């Protein structure tokens, strides 16, 4: 088991470092978006981005996840050589269909998303971007199944660098506004798709097997349905805010979502990219795979909780740093519930992997749709009363509900025995320290940052006081590090 855990830590670390580098690269773009686009225009961009993610999910047909499942399944070993090419060809056809549909609906979608049907060109650029990202999902998933996180991260960062260069060209130098931003996204995705698919085609067997399409789609289709509802949990509140508030409110909320999304990128995505593969292998190959899940649960809760606290306490000063628009300062109070929602989503990935391993993906859509319905109802109830904060609380509640429901179903398949009490202690600690930090909102920058940094550091000894970690574990870990030097 130590081998699996060591690989999980190592690969999660590579993915996490890549995601940090990706996020830092993205930080170059944030001041441009916040200062060169109006708050309302930034809100329109957020709606276009949300719609693109929906299209990417639908167009992918869940084939990338199906590829992951069957490439890690010894029962399909004889088909491993043909699976990548089969998945790529099938996904390519779906990408063309989705792109064509968006292209045809460009005018009405422009009227809905950016309040101007004459801006149909923005939607067409979004269609190109979405189609390219759909195709790109297969070679990136193949890199994951081959446990090649370094190459995966390199490819992702290279595409981000192309995006940054295009944004500087189209938005800054040519001053093309939102049109320029969407052009940059389309070009970067196109370059990424060509390079990744070209590299994959140079290394895999060009064998298309029609008999593999059905099991791939059958496994992936329920995940698409669940993914749509899951995406609504994450981004659907933008649509409701557009209806119930305005595009400026969408812009402020999306900024808070991007700050909270640091947890998603640094902890959830990097963790899931590695655990999605190794967790499945552990349950299939190890006599006590559940032990890995218990260990991962506790470590994830403790360290993602620290990330949530640090992000929430530093959000205000970071916003001061990147934008001179006072509208975005109100995003600080939204970051904590949004980040806690992403933290819960990471827990969901731990428990739901058991259902992936058992092949019970069909139980996921009802659960995720239930959570999405709860999110929609809570948004409708809370946004009129609490504004943007209501949307943030609604999303947190829905993620918590989804995670609890998935855990209950998964425990019936394989009894793991997660430490839910320790998770509750972590959340309570994070909320308590954040509220103490909120006392410094009106302080000058240096004393405010000093207090908040002290609170962030105080989290670590608090883990020992709450016995989330035992001092013996810390000493053992230190001894292992010393032995490796």
C-alpha positions as CSV (number, residue, x, y, z in Angstrom):
1,X,0.0,0.0,0.0
2,X,2.9,2.3,0.7
3,X,3.8,2.1,-3.0
4,X,0.4,3.2,-4.1
5,X,0.4,6.0,-1.5
6,X,3.8,7.1,-2.5
7,X,2.8,7.3,-6.2
8,X,-0.3,9.2,-5.3
9,X,1.6,11.8,-3.3
10,X,4.3,12.1,-6.0
11,X,1.9,12.3,-9.0
12,X,-0.5,14.6,-7.1
13,X,2.5,16.8,-6.3
14,X,3.5,17.0,-10.0
15,X,-0.1,17.8,-11.0
16,X,-0.3,20.4,-8.1
17,X,2.9,22.1,-9.1
18,X,1.7,22.2,-12.7
19,X,-1.6,23.6,-11.6
20,X,0.2,26.2,-9.5
21,X,2.3,27.2,-12.4
22,X,-0.9,27.3,-14.6
23,X,-2.6,29.5,-12.0
24,X,0.3,31.8,-11.8
25,X,0.4,32.1,-15.5
26,X,-3.3,32.8,-15.5
27,X,-2.7,35.6,-13.0
28,X,-1.1,37.5,-15.8
29,X,-4.5,37.7,-17.5
30,X,-6.6,38.6,-14.4
31,X,-5.5,42.3,-14.2
32,X,-6.1,42.6,-17.9
33,X,-9.7,41.2,-17.6
34,X,-10.6,43.2,-14.5
35,X,-9.1,46.5,-15.7
36,X,-9.6,46.4,-19.5
37,X,-13.1,45.0,-19.5
38,X,-16.0,46.7,-17.7
39,X,-17.6,44.7,-14.8
40,X,-20.6,44.0,-17.0
41,X,-18.4,42.9,-19.9
42,X,-16.5,40.6,-17.6
43,X,-19.8,39.2,-16.5
44,X,-20.6,38.5,-20.2
45,X,-17.3,36.7,-20.6
46,X,-18.1,34.6,-17.6
47,X,-21.4,33.5,-19.2
48,X,-19.7,32.6,-22.4
49,X,-17.1,30.6,-20.5
50,X,-19.8,28.8,-18.6
51,X,-21.7,27.9,-21.8
52,X,-18.4,26.7,-23.4
53,X,-17.9,24.3,-20.5
54,X,-21.4,22.9,-20.9
55,X,-20.7,22.3,-24.6
56,X,-17.4,20.6,-23.8
57,X,-19.0,18.3,-21.4
58,X,-21.8,17.4,-23.8
59,X,-19.5,17.0,-26.7
60,X,-17.1,14.7,-24.9
61,X,-19.8,12.1,-24.4
62,X,-17.9,10.9,-21.3
63,X,-15.5,9.0,-23.7
64,X,-12.4,10.3,-21.9
65,X,-13.6,8.9,-18.6
66,X,-14.5,5.7,-20.3
67,X,-11.0,5.5,-21.7
68,X,-9.6,5.9,-18.2
69,X,-11.9,3.1,-16.9
70,X,-11.1,0.6,-19.6
71,X,-7.4,1.3,-19.9
72,X,-7.0,0.6,-16.2
73,X,-9.2,-2.6,-16.4
74,X,-7.3,-5.8,-16.9
75,X,-10.5,-7.4,-18.3
76,X,-10.0,-5.2,-21.4
77,X,-6.3,-5.8,-21.8
78,X,-6.7,-7.2,-25.3
79,X,-8.4,-4.0,-26.4
80,X,-5.9,-1.5,-24.8
81,X,-4.1,-1.0,-28.1
82,X,-7.2,0.1,-30.0
83,X,-9.0,2.1,-27.3
84,X,-7.2,5.4,-27.7
85,X,-7.7,5.7,-31.5
86,X,-11.3,4.5,-31.2
87,X,-12.0,7.1,-28.5
88,X,-10.3,9.9,-30.5
89,X,-12.2,9.2,-33.7
90,X,-15.6,9.0,-31.9
91,X,-14.9,12.1,-29.9
92,X,-13.8,14.0,-33.1
93,X,-17.2,13.3,-34.7
94,X,-19.0,14.5,-31.5
95,X,-16.9,17.7,-31.5
96,X,-17.9,18.6,-35.0
97,X,-21.6,18.1,-34.2
98,X,-21.4,20.3,-31.0
99,X,-19.5,23.0,-32.8
100,X,-21.9,23.1,-35.7
101,X,-24.9,23.3,-33.3
102,X,-23.4,26.3,-31.4
103,X,-22.5,27.9,-34.7
104,X,-26.1,27.6,-35.9
105,X,-27.5,29.0,-32.7
106,X,-25.0,31.8,-32.4
107,X,-27.5,34.8,-32.8
108,X,-30.1,33.7,-30.1
109,X,-27.3,32.6,-27.8
110,X,-25.6,36.0,-28.2
111,X,-28.8,37.8,-27.3
112,X,-29.2,35.6,-24.2
113,X,-25.6,35.7,-23.0
114,X,-24.3,39.1,-24.0
115,X,-27.6,41.0,-24.5
116,X,-26.8,41.6,-28.2
117,X,-27.8,39.3,-31.0
118,X,-25.4,41.2,-33.4
119,X,-22.5,39.8,-31.3
120,X,-23.0,36.3,-32.8
121,X,-19.3,36.2,-33.7
122,X,-18.5,35.8,-30.0
123,X,-20.6,32.6,-29.8
124,X,-19.0,31.2,-33.0
125,X,-15.5,31.7,-31.5
126,X,-16.8,30.0,-28.4
127,X,-18.0,27.1,-30.6
128,X,-14.5,26.7,-32.1
129,X,-12.9,26.7,-28.6
130,X,-15.4,24.1,-27.3
131,X,-14.9,21.8,-30.2
132,X,-11.1,21.9,-29.9
133,X,-11.3,21.2,-26.1
134,X,-13.6,18.2,-26.7
135,X,-11.1,16.6,-29.0
136,X,-8.2,17.5,-26.7
137,X,-9.7,15.5,-23.8
138,X,-8.6,12.1,-25.3
139,X,-4.9,12.6,-25.6
140,X,-4.7,14.3,-22.2
141,X,-6.6,11.4,-20.6
142,X,-4.2,9.0,-22.3
143,X,-1.3,10.7,-20.6
144,X,-3.0,10.3,-17.3
145,X,-3.7,6.6,-17.8
146,X,0.0,6.2,-18.7
147,X,0.9,7.9,-15.4
148,X,2.9,10.7,-17.2
149,X,2.0,13.7,-15.2
150,X,5.0,15.7,-16.3
151,X,4.1,15.5,-19.9
152,X,0.5,16.3,-19.1
153,X,1.5,19.4,-17.1
154,X,3.9,20.5,-19.8
155,X,1.2,20.3,-22.5
156,X,-1.3,22.2,-20.3
157,X,1.2,25.0,-19.5
158,X,2.3,25.3,-23.2
159,X,-1.4,25.9,-24.2
160,X,-1.7,28.5,-21.4
161,X,1.3,30.4,-22.7
162,X,-0.2,30.5,-26.2
163,X,-3.4,31.9,-24.6
164,X,-1.5,34.6,-22.7
165,X,0.3,35.6,-25.9
166,X,-2.9,35.8,-27.8
167,X,-4.7,37.8,-25.1
168,X,-1.8,40.3,-25.1
169,X,-2.0,40.6,-28.9
170,X,-5.8,40.8,-29.3
171,X,-6.9,42.5,-26.1
172,X,-3.9,44.8,-25.2
173,X,-2.2,45.7,-28.5
174,X,-5.2,45.5,-30.8
175,X,-7.8,46.6,-28.2
176,X,-10.4,44.2,-29.4
177,X,-12.2,43.9,-26.1
178,X,-14.3,40.8,-25.4
179,X,-14.0,39.8,-29.1
180,X,-10.2,39.7,-28.7
181,X,-10.5,37.6,-25.5
182,X,-12.6,35.0,-27.3
183,X,-10.3,35.0,-30.3
184,X,-7.4,34.2,-28.0
185,X,-9.3,31.3,-26.4
186,X,-10.2,29.8,-29.8
187,X,-6.6,30.1,-31.2
188,X,-4.9,28.6,-28.0
189,X,-7.4,25.7,-27.9
190,X,-6.8,25.0,-31.6
191,X,-3.1,24.9,-31.2
192,X,-3.4,22.6,-28.1
193,X,-5.7,20.2,-30.0
194,X,-3.4,20.0,-33.0
195,X,-0.3,19.4,-31.0
196,X,-1.8,16.9,-28.5
197,X,-3.7,14.9,-31.1
198,X,-0.7,14.9,-33.4
199,X,1.5,13.6,-30.6
200,X,-1.0,10.9,-29.7
201,X,-1.5,9.7,-33.3
202,X,2.3,9.4,-33.7
203,X,2.5,6.9,-30.7
204,X,-0.7,4.9,-30.8
205,X,-2.0,2.2,-33.1
206,X,-4.4,3.5,-35.7
207,X,-7.1,0.8,-35.1
208,X,-10.7,1.7,-34.9
209,X,-13.0,-0.9,-33.3
210,X,-16.7,-0.1,-33.5
211,X,-17.4,-2.7,-30.9
212,X,-15.6,-0.6,-28.3
213,X,-17.7,2.5,-28.9
214,X,-20.7,1.1,-27.2
215,X,-19.1,0.1,-23.9
216,X,-17.1,3.4,-23.8
217,X,-20.3,5.4,-24.4
218,X,-22.4,3.3,-22.0
219,X,-19.9,3.9,-19.2
220,X,-19.4,7.6,-20.0
221,X,-23.0,8.7,-20.8
222,X,-24.2,8.6,-17.2
223,X,-21.2,10.6,-16.2
224,X,-22.1,13.2,-18.8
225,X,-25.6,13.5,-17.3
226,X,-24.1,13.7,-13.8
227,X,-21.4,16.1,-15.1
228,X,-24.1,18.5,-16.4
229,X,-25.7,18.7,-13.1
230,X,-22.3,19.0,-11.4
231,X,-21.4,21.8,-13.7
232,X,-24.6,23.6,-12.7
233,X,-23.5,23.3,-9.1
234,X,-20.3,25.0,-9.9
235,X,-21.3,27.5,-12.6
236,X,-25.1,27.5,-13.0
237,X,-25.6,30.3,-10.5
238,X,-24.1,32.7,-13.1
239,X,-27.2,32.2,-15.2
240,X,-29.5,32.8,-12.2
241,X,-27.5,35.8,-11.1
242,X,-27.9,37.2,-14.6
243,X,-31.7,36.8,-14.3
244,X,-32.1,37.9,-10.7
245,X,-29.3,40.5,-10.4
246,X,-27.5,41.8,-13.5
247,X,-24.3,41.2,-15.6
248,X,-22.2,43.3,-13.1
249,X,-23.3,41.0,-10.3
250,X,-22.2,38.0,-12.5
251,X,-18.8,39.7,-12.9
252,X,-18.2,40.2,-9.2
253,X,-19.4,36.7,-8.4
254,X,-17.2,35.1,-11.1
255,X,-14.2,36.9,-9.7
256,X,-15.0,35.4,-6.3
257,X,-15.5,32.1,-8.0
258,X,-12.1,32.3,-9.7
259,X,-10.5,33.1,-6.3
260,X,-12.3,30.1,-4.7
261,X,-11.4,28.1,-7.8
262,X,-7.8,28.1,-6.6
263,X,-8.8,25.3,-4.3
264,X,-10.4,23.5,-7.2
265,X,-7.2,23.8,-9.3
266,X,-4.5,23.3,-6.6
267,X,-6.2,20.7,-4.4
268,X,-9.2,19.2,-6.1
269,X,-8.1,18.9,-9.8
270,X,-4.5,18.0,-9.0
271,X,-5.6,15.4,-6.4
272,X,-8.3,13.9,-8.6
273,X,-6.0,13.6,-11.7
274,X,-3.8,11.3,-9.7
275,X,-6.3,9.6,-7.4
276,X,-8.7,8.9,-10.2
277,X,-6.2,6.5,-11.6
278,X,-4.3,5.2,-8.5
279,X,-7.5,4.9,-6.4
280,X,-9.1,2.6,-9.0
281,X,-5.9,0.5,-9.2
282,X,-5.7,0.3,-5.4
283,X,-9.2,-1.2,-5.1
284,X,-8.5,-3.6,-7.9
285,X,-5.0,-4.8,-6.9
286,X,-4.6,-4.3,-3.2
287,X,-6.1,-6.5,-0.5
288,X,-6.9,-3.5,1.7
289,X,-7.6,-0.7,-0.7
290,X,-10.0,0.9,1.7
291,X,-7.1,1.8,4.0
292,X,-5.7,4.1,1.3
293,X,-9.0,5.8,1.0
294,X,-9.1,6.4,4.8
295,X,-5.7,7.9,4.8
296,X,-6.3,10.1,1.8
297,X,-9.6,11.4,3.3
298,X,-7.9,12.6,6.4
299,X,-4.9,14.2,4.7
300,X,-7.0,15.8,2.0
301,X,-9.4,17.3,4.6
302,X,-6.5,18.7,6.7
303,X,-4.4,20.3,3.9
304,X,-7.3,21.5,1.7
305,X,-8.7,23.1,4.8
306,X,-5.5,25.1,5.2
307,X,-5.7,26.1,1.6
308,X,-9.3,27.3,2.1
309,X,-8.3,29.4,5.1
310,X,-5.3,31.0,3.5
311,X,-7.1,31.8,0.3
312,X,-10.1,33.3,2.1
313,X,-7.9,35.5,4.4
314,X,-5.7,36.8,1.5
315,X,-8.5,37.3,-1.0
316,X,-9.1,41.0,-0.1
317,X,-5.5,42.1,-0.4
318,X,-5.0,40.2,-3.6
319,X,-8.0,41.9,-5.1
320,X,-6.5,45.3,-4.1
321,X,-3.3,44.2,-5.8
322,X,-4.8,43.2,-9.2
323,X,-7.7,45.7,-9.7
324,X,-8.5,49.3,-8.9
325,X,-12.3,48.6,-9.4
326,X,-13.9,48.9,-6.0
327,X,-16.8,46.7,-7.2
328,X,-14.6,43.6,-6.9
329,X,-13.7,44.2,-3.2
330,X,-17.1,42.8,-2.1
331,X,-16.0,39.4,-3.4
332,X,-14.0,38.7,-0.2
333,X,-17.0,37.4,1.8
334,X,-18.0,35.1,-1.0
335,X,-14.6,33.3,-1.2
336,X,-14.9,31.2,2.0
337,X,-18.3,29.5,1.2
338,X,-17.2,29.0,-2.5
339,X,-13.8,27.6,-1.5
340,X,-15.5,25.3,1.1
341,X,-17.8,24.1,-1.6
342,X,-14.8,23.1,-3.8
343,X,-13.2,21.4,-0.7
344,X,-16.4,19.3,-0.4
345,X,-16.1,18.5,-4.1
346,X,-12.7,17.0,-3.5
347,X,-14.2,14.8,-0.7
348,X,-16.8,13.8,-3.2
349,X,-14.1,12.6,-5.6
350,X,-12.6,10.4,-2.8
351,X,-15.9,8.6,-2.0
352,X,-17.2,8.4,-5.6
353,X,-14.1,6.6,-6.8
354,X,-15.5,3.5,-5.1
355,X,-18.6,3.7,-7.4
356,X,-16.3,4.1,-10.5
357,X,-14.4,0.9,-9.4
358,X,-17.6,-1.1,-9.0
359,X,-19.0,0.2,-12.4
360,X,-22.1,1.7,-10.7
361,X,-21.9,5.0,-12.6
362,X,-25.7,4.9,-13.3
363,X,-26.4,5.9,-9.7
364,X,-24.5,9.1,-10.1
365,X,-27.0,11.2,-12.3
366,X,-29.9,11.0,-9.8
367,X,-27.6,12.1,-7.0
368,X,-26.0,14.9,-8.8
369,X,-29.4,16.1,-10.3
370,X,-30.8,16.1,-6.7
371,X,-27.9,18.3,-5.6
372,X,-28.3,20.5,-8.6
373,X,-32.1,20.9,-8.0
374,X,-31.3,21.8,-4.3
375,X,-28.8,24.3,-5.6
376,X,-31.3,25.9,-7.9
377,X,-34.1,26.1,-5.2
378,X,-31.7,27.6,-2.7
379,X,-30.4,30.1,-5.2
380,X,-34.0,31.2,-5.9
381,X,-34.7,31.5,-2.2
382,X,-31.4,33.1,-1.0
383,X,-30.3,35.4,-3.8
384,X,-33.3,37.8,-3.3
385,X,-32.6,37.9,0.4
386,X,-28.8,37.8,0.5
387,X,-27.7,38.7,-3.0
388,X,-24.4,37.2,-4.2
389,X,-23.7,35.7,-0.7
390,X,-26.9,33.7,-1.1
391,X,-25.6,32.1,-4.3
392,X,-22.4,31.2,-2.5
393,X,-24.2,29.6,0.4
394,X,-26.5,27.7,-1.9
395,X,-23.6,26.2,-3.8
396,X,-21.8,25.1,-0.6
397,X,-25.0,23.5,0.7
398,X,-25.5,21.6,-2.5
399,X,-21.9,20.3,-2.6
400,X,-22.2,19.1,1.0
401,X,-25.4,17.3,0.2
402,X,-23.9,15.6,-2.9
403,X,-20.9,14.5,-1.0
404,X,-22.9,13.1,1.9
405,X,-25.2,11.3,-0.4
406,X,-22.4,9.8,-2.6
407,X,-20.6,8.6,0.6
408,X,-23.7,6.8,1.8
409,X,-24.2,5.0,-1.4
410,X,-20.5,4.1,-1.8
411,X,-20.2,2.8,1.7
412,X,-22.7,0.1,0.8
413,X,-20.3,-1.1,-1.9
414,X,-17.1,-1.1,0.1
415,X,-17.0,-0.2,3.8
416,X,-14.2,2.4,4.2
417,X,-15.1,4.2,7.5
418,X,-14.2,7.8,6.8
419,X,-13.3,10.2,9.6
420,X,-16.2,12.6,9.2
421,X,-15.7,13.9,12.7
422,X,-12.2,15.1,11.8
423,X,-13.6,16.8,8.7
424,X,-16.1,18.7,10.8
425,X,-13.3,19.8,13.1
426,X,-11.3,21.1,10.2
427,X,-14.3,23.1,8.8
428,X,-15.0,24.6,12.2
429,X,-11.4,25.6,12.6
430,X,-11.3,27.2,9.2
431,X,-14.5,29.2,9.8
432,X,-13.4,30.3,13.3
433,X,-10.0,31.6,12.2
434,X,-11.6,33.3,9.1
435,X,-14.1,35.2,11.3
436,X,-11.2,36.4,13.5
437,X,-9.5,37.6,10.4
438,X,-12.6,39.5,9.3
439,X,-12.1,41.8,12.3
440,X,-9.2,43.4,10.4
441,X,-11.1,44.4,7.3
442,X,-10.9,48.2,8.0
443,X,-7.3,48.0,9.2
444,X,-4.3,49.4,7.3
445,X,-2.7,46.9,4.9
446,X,0.4,45.9,6.9
447,X,-1.3,45.1,10.3
448,X,-4.2,43.4,8.5
449,X,-1.8,41.1,6.6
450,X,0.2,40.5,9.7
451,X,-2.8,39.3,11.7
452,X,-4.1,37.2,8.8
453,X,-0.7,35.5,8.3
454,X,-0.5,34.7,12.0
455,X,-4.0,33.1,11.8
456,X,-3.0,31.1,8.8
457,X,0.1,29.8,10.6
458,X,-1.9,29.1,13.7
459,X,-3.9,26.5,11.8
460,X,-1.0,24.1,11.9
461,X,-0.6,23.7,15.7
462,X,-4.4,23.7,15.9
463,X,-4.4,20.4,13.9
464,X,-2.4,18.9,16.7
465,X,-4.5,20.4,19.5
466,X,-7.6,18.9,17.8
467,X,-5.8,15.6,17.4
468,X,-6.5,15.6,13.7
469,X,-2.8,14.6,13.6
470,X,-0.9,13.0,16.5
471,X,2.5,14.3,17.5
472,X,3.8,10.7,17.0
473,X,2.8,11.0,13.3
474,X,4.6,14.3,12.9
475,X,7.8,12.8,14.5
476,X,7.6,9.7,12.3
477,X,7.1,11.9,9.2
478,X,10.1,14.0,10.2
479,X,12.2,10.9,10.8
480,X,11.4,9.6,7.3
481,X,12.3,12.9,5.7
482,X,15.6,13.0,7.6
483,X,16.4,9.4,6.5
484,X,16.0,10.3,2.8
485,X,18.6,13.1,3.0
